[in-house]
């Protein structure tokens, strides 16, 4: 395969990693009878978030295929499997004028009954007149990456009753969060995010709706010893914020409990890549008790992105939500919340006058551990008791 790129990322990055799982663990030769070592894990996705409109209504979409494998004593209940997720929130335009309320949403793919076999995800390359395309296909959904003279991505097919024909065009080079210097097949953590635009159609219950909006791409690969999602996602877990207006778009990711933060903002066509708690901060400013799940969850946030040229400020408020569980984990579960939101944004240039950027369509996401069996034993319980005669 050539080294052609999309958003500055070589097309080879979209090859899956099943062949890196060898008989002795992480190595060549395929997943053989020797299986995986005790701490060796594969977790990878090829995901897309779109926040925009569909037929004049407010839209939040996430879709991704996943591949997962671990030893029997590893972090997953199944030894090896795959999944395809489709999450969709739709609301009328009046939703943006109101508070966060309980409303219907679709979240399919992570229920135990929906999980797929190890070979259910097909990954292949097709040559074309203007470049190569690498396509993931499973359960009716396709996710394609195209290099060449018109680089970009495409979401197609139908999963969970949601049909997509959506073209995704990069707005800036991808930002790497981990593993940029590692060889593609080397053990480790590889993670990048890309900003883009989305146009196409969404098909739902016999209706076809014109779709447009802000797209954010996540390609994340854990191919390493010691991946423990229940530990990594404790506290505030991992958070994700995106937003877009006519002049600005951004993607913000953070692992607050680990003190790790990243962001990319594109303002007036210029990209600013940021990392570190001094450059990126996200503060929860309001909470809401979900009447369906009874979880107390964030409903408003204050974001600050600090660059040498100035500071981008967002005050974000949620209007609708969706959620689902990661119940495929050994020893506990995490809860994944998604919010359809809007953000009042402003740019404060260094030494200049503040500029109001108006209201941006935005989203928020959080994946955090909420229950774990933990390493509890009868002996450990006795240590907390006061001895008495």
HUURGI-V53586 format. One record per residue. N is the residue number from 1. RES is the residue in one letter. PHI is phi in whole degrees, 0 to 359 (NA if undefined). D_LAST is the distance of its C-alpha to the last C-alpha in Angstrom with 1 decimal. Layout:
n & res & phi & d_last
N & RES & PHI & D_LAST
N & RES & PHI & D_LAST
//
This chain:
n & res & phi & d_last
1 & X & NA & 75.1
2 & X & 287 & 76.5
3 & X & 264 & 74.6
4 & X & 304 & 75.7
5 & X & 233 & 73.1
6 & X & 231 & 72.0
7 & X & 54 & 70.6
8 & X & 78 & 70.8
9 & X & 249 & 68.5
10 & X & 300 & 70.0
11 & X & 299 & 70.4
12 & X & 301 & 68.6
13 & X & 297 & 65.3
14 & X & 265 & 65.5
15 & X & 293 & 65.4
16 & X & 280 & 62.1
17 & X & 245 & 59.8
18 & X & 298 & 59.3
19 & X & 286 & 61.5
20 & X & 278 & 59.3
21 & X & 267 & 56.6
22 & X & 257 & 57.5
23 & X & 302 & 56.3
24 & X & 265 & 54.2
25 & X & 122 & 52.8
26 & X & 277 & 54.6
27 & X & 187 & 58.1
28 & X & 286 & 61.5
29 & X & 109 & 62.4
30 & X & 86 & 60.6
31 & X & 283 & 57.3
32 & X & 265 & 57.6
33 & X & 294 & 55.6
34 & X & 290 & 53.5
35 & X & 69 & 51.9
36 & X & 264 & 50.0
37 & X & 290 & 47.6
38 & X & 304 & 43.9
39 & X & 252 & 44.4
40 & X & 271 & 48.0
41 & X & 216 & 49.0
42 & X & 241 & 52.2
43 & X & 218 & 52.2
44 & X & 214 & 55.5
45 & X & 228 & 57.3
46 & X & 207 & 60.8
47 & X & 253 & 60.2
48 & X & 222 & 62.1
49 & X & 250 & 61.3
50 & X & 230 & 64.2
51 & X & 239 & 64.1
52 & X & 189 & 67.4
53 & X & 229 & 69.4
54 & X & 220 & 70.5
55 & X & 60 & 73.4
56 & X & 84 & 72.9
57 & X & 258 & 69.2
58 & X & 283 & 66.2
59 & X & 227 & 64.7
60 & X & 226 & 61.6
61 & X & 228 & 61.6
62 & X & 227 & 59.5
63 & X & 215 & 60.4
64 & X & 194 & 59.6
65 & X & 273 & 59.4
66 & X & 222 & 56.3
67 & X & 233 & 55.7
68 & X & 221 & 52.2
69 & X & 206 & 50.9
70 & X & 202 & 47.8
71 & X & 294 & 46.2
72 & X & 300 & 44.0
73 & X & 263 & 40.9
74 & X & 274 & 42.6
75 & X & 280 & 42.3
76 & X & 249 & 44.5
77 & X & 290 & 43.7
78 & X & 261 & 47.2
79 & X & 289 & 48.7
80 & X & 205 & 51.9
81 & X & 193 & 53.5
82 & X & 222 & 55.6
83 & X & 208 & 55.7
84 & X & 232 & 58.3
85 & X & 246 & 57.2
86 & X & 227 & 59.2
87 & X & 237 & 57.8
88 & X & 219 & 60.2
89 & X & 238 & 60.2
90 & X & 233 & 63.4
91 & X & 211 & 64.1
92 & X & 294 & 67.2
93 & X & 301 & 68.4
94 & X & 292 & 67.2
95 & X & 299 & 63.6
96 & X & 289 & 64.1
97 & X & 263 & 64.6
98 & X & 239 & 61.4
99 & X & 280 & 57.6
100 & X & 290 & 55.2
101 & X & 225 & 55.1
102 & X & 285 & 53.9
103 & X & 210 & 56.9
104 & X & 298 & 57.6
105 & X & 210 & 57.3
106 & X & 243 & 57.7
107 & X & 218 & 55.1
108 & X & 237 & 55.9
109 & X & 125 & 55.0
110 & X & 256 & 51.3
111 & X & 296 & 50.2
112 & X & 308 & 49.1
113 & X & 285 & 52.1
114 & X & 261 & 54.5
115 & X & 295 & 53.6
116 & X & 245 & 56.5
117 & X & 288 & 57.2
118 & X & 300 & 57.4
119 & X & 263 & 61.2
120 & X & 289 & 61.7
121 & X & 269 & 62.5
122 & X & 262 & 66.0
123 & X & 235 & 66.9
124 & X & 207 & 70.6
125 & X & 246 & 73.3
126 & X & 233 & 76.7
127 & X & 274 & 79.7
128 & X & 226 & 81.9
129 & X & 294 & 85.0
130 & X & 241 & 83.3
131 & X & 144 & 80.1
132 & X & 268 & 77.3
133 & X & 236 & 74.6
134 & X & 247 & 71.2
135 & X & 239 & 69.7
136 & X & 260 & 66.3
137 & X & 219 & 66.5
138 & X & 195 & 63.9
139 & X & 53 & 63.5
140 & X & 92 & 66.7
141 & X & 268 & 65.9
142 & X & 238 & 67.8
143 & X & 231 & 67.0
144 & X & 243 & 69.9
145 & X & 240 & 70.5
146 & X & 236 & 74.1
147 & X & 258 & 75.7
148 & X & 113 & 79.3
149 & X & 286 & 81.7
150 & X & 231 & 79.6
151 & X & 292 & 75.9
152 & X & 168 & 73.2
153 & X & 222 & 71.0
154 & X & 211 & 71.3
155 & X & 252 & 68.9
156 & X & 218 & 70.4
157 & X & 74 & 69.9
158 & X & 228 & 67.7
159 & X & 220 & 64.0
160 & X & 56 & 62.0
161 & X & 79 & 65.2
162 & X & 249 & 65.8
163 & X & 267 & 69.1
164 & X & 228 & 69.8
165 & X & 219 & 73.0
166 & X & 232 & 72.0
167 & X & 268 & 73.5
168 & X & 234 & 71.3
169 & X & 243 & 73.1
170 & X & 292 & 71.4
171 & X & 255 & 71.8
172 & X & 198 & 70.6
173 & X & 297 & 69.4
174 & X & 300 & 65.8
175 & X & 256 & 63.0
176 & X & 272 & 60.8
177 & X & 261 & 57.1
178 & X & 196 & 56.2
179 & X & 79 & 58.0
180 & X & 297 & 61.6
181 & X & 264 & 62.4
182 & X & 283 & 60.9
183 & X & 302 & 63.2
184 & X & 305 & 63.0
185 & X & 265 & 61.4
186 & X & 283 & 59.1
187 & X & 303 & 55.3
188 & X & 152 & 53.9
189 & X & 247 & 53.6
190 & X & 242 & 56.9
191 & X & 204 & 57.2
192 & X & 221 & 60.2
193 & X & 227 & 61.2
194 & X & 226 & 64.7
195 & X & 271 & 66.2
196 & X & 197 & 69.1
197 & X & 244 & 71.0
198 & X & 234 & 71.0
199 & X & 218 & 73.9
200 & X & 158 & 74.6
201 & X & 226 & 73.7
202 & X & 244 & 70.6
203 & X & 249 & 71.2
204 & X & 208 & 68.9
205 & X & 52 & 69.5
206 & X & 83 & 73.3
207 & X & 252 & 73.8
208 & X & 244 & 74.7
209 & X & 244 & 73.7
210 & X & 292 & 75.0
211 & X & 243 & 72.2
212 & X & 207 & 72.1
213 & X & 166 & 69.5
214 & X & 265 & 67.4
215 & X & 244 & 66.0
216 & X & 231 & 63.2
217 & X & 254 & 62.7
218 & X & 236 & 59.5
219 & X & 239 & 59.7
220 & X & 230 & 56.3
221 & X & 230 & 55.6
222 & X & 258 & 52.3
223 & X & 228 & 53.3
224 & X & 195 & 50.6
225 & X & 284 & 47.4
226 & X & 82 & 44.2
227 & X & 289 & 45.2
228 & X & 227 & 42.0
229 & X & 299 & 43.0
230 & X & 295 & 39.5
231 & X & 282 & 38.7
232 & X & 296 & 42.2
233 & X & 258 & 42.2
234 & X & 292 & 38.9
235 & X & 66 & 39.3
236 & X & 276 & 42.9
237 & X & 64 & 43.9
238 & X & 246 & 47.7
239 & X & 238 & 50.1
240 & X & 215 & 53.8
241 & X & 227 & 56.4
242 & X & 226 & 60.2
243 & X & 198 & 63.0
244 & X & 204 & 66.8
245 & X & 227 & 69.8
246 & X & 294 & 73.5
247 & X & 244 & 73.1
248 & X & 213 & 69.5
249 & X & 220 & 67.0
250 & X & 203 & 63.6
251 & X & 223 & 60.6
252 & X & 230 & 57.2
253 & X & 233 & 54.2
254 & X & 207 & 50.9
255 & X & 241 & 47.5
256 & X & 304 & 45.8
257 & X & 293 & 42.5
258 & X & 260 & 44.5
259 & X & 69 & 46.9
260 & X & 245 & 49.9
261 & X & 217 & 52.8
262 & X & 219 & 56.3
263 & X & 201 & 59.3
264 & X & 229 & 62.9
265 & X & 241 & 65.2
266 & X & 244 & 68.9
267 & X & 242 & 70.8
268 & X & 52 & 74.5
269 & X & 83 & 74.6
270 & X & 253 & 72.8
271 & X & 273 & 69.5
272 & X & 234 & 66.7
273 & X & 262 & 63.8
274 & X & 229 & 60.7
275 & X & 205 & 57.3
276 & X & 100 & 54.3
277 & X & 297 & 52.1
278 & X & 286 & 54.8
279 & X & 263 & 57.5
280 & X & 227 & 55.6
281 & X & 222 & 53.1
282 & X & 228 & 51.9
283 & X & 239 & 50.0
284 & X & 283 & 48.8
285 & X & 246 & 50.2
286 & X & 203 & 49.3
287 & X & 230 & 47.1
288 & X & 216 & 47.6
289 & X & 269 & 45.4
290 & X & 291 & 47.0
291 & X & 291 & 47.5
292 & X & 272 & 47.7
293 & X & 269 & 44.8
294 & X & 68 & 42.7
295 & X & 286 & 42.3
296 & X & 266 & 42.7
297 & X & 231 & 45.4
298 & X & 298 & 47.8
299 & X & 226 & 51.1
300 & X & 207 & 52.9
301 & X & 217 & 53.1
302 & X & 241 & 54.8
303 & X & 246 & 56.3
304 & X & 227 & 57.8
305 & X & 243 & 59.8
306 & X & 252 & 61.1
307 & X & 235 & 64.1
308 & X & 298 & 66.5
309 & X & 270 & 69.1
310 & X & 157 & 66.9
311 & X & 234 & 63.9
312 & X & 261 & 63.6
313 & X & 240 & 61.5
314 & X & 228 & 60.5
315 & X & 247 & 58.8
316 & X & 251 & 57.8
317 & X & 229 & 57.0
318 & X & 273 & 56.1
319 & X & 237 & 58.0
320 & X & 219 & 56.9
321 & X & 216 & 54.1
322 & X & 220 & 53.3
323 & X & 203 & 50.2
324 & X & 202 & 48.9
325 & X & 252 & 45.9
326 & X & 264 & 45.6
327 & X & 259 & 43.8
328 & X & 273 & 45.1
329 & X & 272 & 42.4
330 & X & 281 & 39.6
331 & X & 85 & 36.1
332 & X & 165 & 37.1
333 & X & 216 & 40.1
334 & X & 243 & 42.2
335 & X & 244 & 44.2
336 & X & 248 & 47.8
337 & X & 253 & 49.4
338 & X & 227 & 53.1
339 & X & 234 & 54.9
340 & X & 277 & 58.6
341 & X & 217 & 59.2
342 & X & 228 & 61.8
343 & X & 226 & 61.8
344 & X & 276 & 63.8
345 & X & 240 & 64.8
346 & X & 213 & 66.5
347 & X & 245 & 67.7
348 & X & 241 & 67.6
349 & X & 292 & 69.9
350 & X & 298 & 69.4
351 & X & 74 & 71.8
352 & X & 233 & 73.2
353 & X & 273 & 73.0
354 & X & 295 & 70.4
355 & X & 235 & 71.6
356 & X & 280 & 70.3
357 & X & 258 & 70.0
358 & X & 80 & 69.5
359 & X & 265 & 67.2
360 & X & 253 & 66.1
361 & X & 291 & 64.9
362 & X & 216 & 61.5
363 & X & 219 & 58.4
364 & X & 222 & 54.7
365 & X & 212 & 52.3
366 & X & 217 & 48.6
367 & X & 238 & 46.6
368 & X & 218 & 42.8
369 & X & 291 & 39.6
370 & X & 237 & 37.9
371 & X & 209 & 35.4
372 & X & 212 & 33.9
373 & X & 288 & 31.4
374 & X & 68 & 30.5
375 & X & 275 & 28.8
376 & X & 268 & 25.5
377 & X & 227 & 23.4
378 & X & 303 & 20.0
379 & X & 296 & 18.8
380 & X & 293 & 20.1
381 & X & 293 & 18.3
382 & X & 293 & 14.9
383 & X & 296 & 16.0
384 & X & 269 & 16.1
385 & X & 265 & 12.6
386 & X & 273 & 10.1
387 & X & 289 & 7.0
388 & X & 216 & 3.8
389 & X & 290 & 0.0
//
